[in-house]
Amino acid sequence: MSANRSAPTAVLAVITGLSALWSCNPPAGVMDAMSSPDLSEEAQPDLAQPSDLSAPTGDSLPKHAVAFFQRKTCPTGWEPLAKAAGRTLVPTVDKDPGDVAVGDPLMDGEDRAHSHSVKTTFDLSTVSYAGIAGEANHGLARGGSQAITGTTSAASVGLPYVQLLVCSKQDEPSPQLRPIAKGTLVFFQLAECPQGFVQAGGSQGRFVIGTPEFATPGQKFGGAPLRSGEKRGHRHTAVGSITTKSHGIALASGGGASGYAKDTKHPYRIETADDGSGFPYLQLLHCQKQ
């Protein structure tokens, strides 16, 4: 029984001695391997899988998608959309044709101004005198309908905007990448929305702005949607009065003179001609991810 207990003790002593010997003086072959490791490609195990060797490139947006970028050049697979330079984007309505540019493009940092033409008439009430209309009665205004024509001074539109690069996608979507989120709205340079998308409803024919704080997304404001190629105009109305000044005349009894402007206040109401704000835009199909 005592011999069996001593055998494990002897084995343990041998293992301990070999460990001490190894830590102090490893074999020559092992020392050579530690000093000069073989780093050649042939000696390295090929642990990389094909999917690891080529990282996914591109994006999951469909071909012909149009997007804004805050960069100087379009990303790989995209190219600048020339028609959008100097213009904002507005969704088309129903089956209206897209890719329609309206207005002259803005120059770099341009604060576009606009003016209105004015053409109207107003009436000066008349008065008659007991006298003779003739050479002695110069300098009097004639009453009745009077024409007013002219042009308002040019004024800034005052619309705030930011300049961003607009690019159109030329490559097909990358299948390795996660699809875009449901509800995402994307402009397309297409006649119909691609598979997985439907034409957006509330944005058709309207400028798109970010939802104000605490507001409800999708609410529509303003006038009717812009139709294809429409240059939406507006007009201004001016209301006021003109006060004439009295003017002495020479009269003779027994005569009659009429049709002179009466010395009083003459009210008027003037409407300018329709004119657009001059803010240019490009109409494109607007689609929502399903």
FENWOTA-V748586 format. One record per backbone hydrogen bond with DSSP energy under -1.0 kcal/mol. NH is the residue of the N-H (numbers start at 1). CO is the residue of the C=O. E is the energy in kcal/mol with one decimal. If there is no record, write none. Layout:
nh: <NH | NH>
co: <CO | CO>
e: <E | E>
//
This chain:
nh: <5 | 6 | 10 | 11 | 12 | 13 | 14 | 15 | 16 | 17 | 18 | 19 | 20 | 21 | 22 | 23 | 24 | 25 | 31 | 32 | 33 | 34 | 35 | 36 | 47 | 52 | 53 | 64 | 65 | 66 | 67 | 69 | 71 | 78 | 79 | 81 | 84 | 85 | 87 | 88 | 90 | 92 | 96 | 99 | 100 | 102 | 106 | 110 | 114 | 118 | 120 | 122 | 124 | 127 | 129 | 131 | 137 | 143 | 144 | 146 | 148 | 150 | 152 | 155 | 157 | 165 | 167 | 168 | 169 | 170 | 171 | 174 | 177 | 183 | 184 | 186 | 188 | 189 | 190 | 197 | 198 | 200 | 204 | 205 | 206 | 215 | 219 | 226 | 230 | 234 | 238 | 240 | 242 | 244 | 255 | 257 | 260 | 261 | 262 | 264 | 266 | 268 | 270 | 272 | 273 | 275 | 281 | 282 | 283 | 284 | 285 | 287 | 288 | 289 | 290>
co: <1 | 2 | 6 | 7 | 8 | 9 | 10 | 11 | 12 | 13 | 14 | 15 | 16 | 17 | 18 | 19 | 20 | 21 | 27 | 28 | 29 | 30 | 31 | 32 | 45 | 49 | 49 | 169 | 62 | 187 | 167 | 165 | 69 | 75 | 168 | 166 | 81 | 82 | 84 | 280 | 282 | 284 | 93 | 283 | 283 | 281 | 86 | 107 | 155 | 150 | 148 | 146 | 144 | 260 | 257 | 129 | 134 | 259 | 124 | 122 | 120 | 118 | 116 | 114 | 112 | 69 | 67 | 79 | 65 | 77 | 77 | 59 | 174 | 289 | 181 | 287 | 285 | 64 | 188 | 194 | 288 | 286 | 201 | 91 | 203 | 212 | 216 | 205 | 227 | 275 | 270 | 268 | 266 | 264 | 252 | 129 | 127 | 141 | 125 | 262 | 242 | 240 | 238 | 236 | 117 | 234 | 102 | 88 | 100 | 90 | 188 | 186 | 198 | 184 | 196>
e: <-1.3 | -1.2 | -1.8 | -2.1 | -2.4 | -1.8 | -1.9 | -2.4 | -2.3 | -2.1 | -2.4 | -2.2 | -2.0 | -2.5 | -2.7 | -2.2 | -1.4 | -2.6 | -2.3 | -2.3 | -1.7 | -2.0 | -2.2 | -2.3 | -1.3 | -1.4 | -1.4 | -2.0 | -1.3 | -3.0 | -2.2 | -2.9 | -1.2 | -2.0 | -2.1 | -2.4 | -1.2 | -1.4 | -2.2 | -1.7 | -2.5 | -1.7 | -2.9 | -2.2 | -1.1 | -2.9 | -2.4 | -2.1 | -2.5 | -3.5 | -3.0 | -2.3 | -3.0 | -2.1 | -4.1 | -1.2 | -2.0 | -2.8 | -3.5 | -3.1 | -3.6 | -2.2 | -3.4 | -2.6 | -2.8 | -2.0 | -2.5 | -3.4 | -3.0 | -3.3 | -1.4 | -2.6 | -1.2 | -2.2 | -1.7 | -2.8 | -2.5 | -2.5 | -1.2 | -1.8 | -2.0 | -2.7 | -1.3 | -2.0 | -2.1 | -2.0 | -1.1 | -2.5 | -2.2 | -1.8 | -3.8 | -2.1 | -2.3 | -2.0 | -1.1 | -2.5 | -1.7 | -3.1 | -3.0 | -1.5 | -3.5 | -2.6 | -3.8 | -2.9 | -2.7 | -2.0 | -1.8 | -2.7 | -2.6 | -1.8 | -1.2 | -2.9 | -3.6 | -2.4 | -2.9>
//
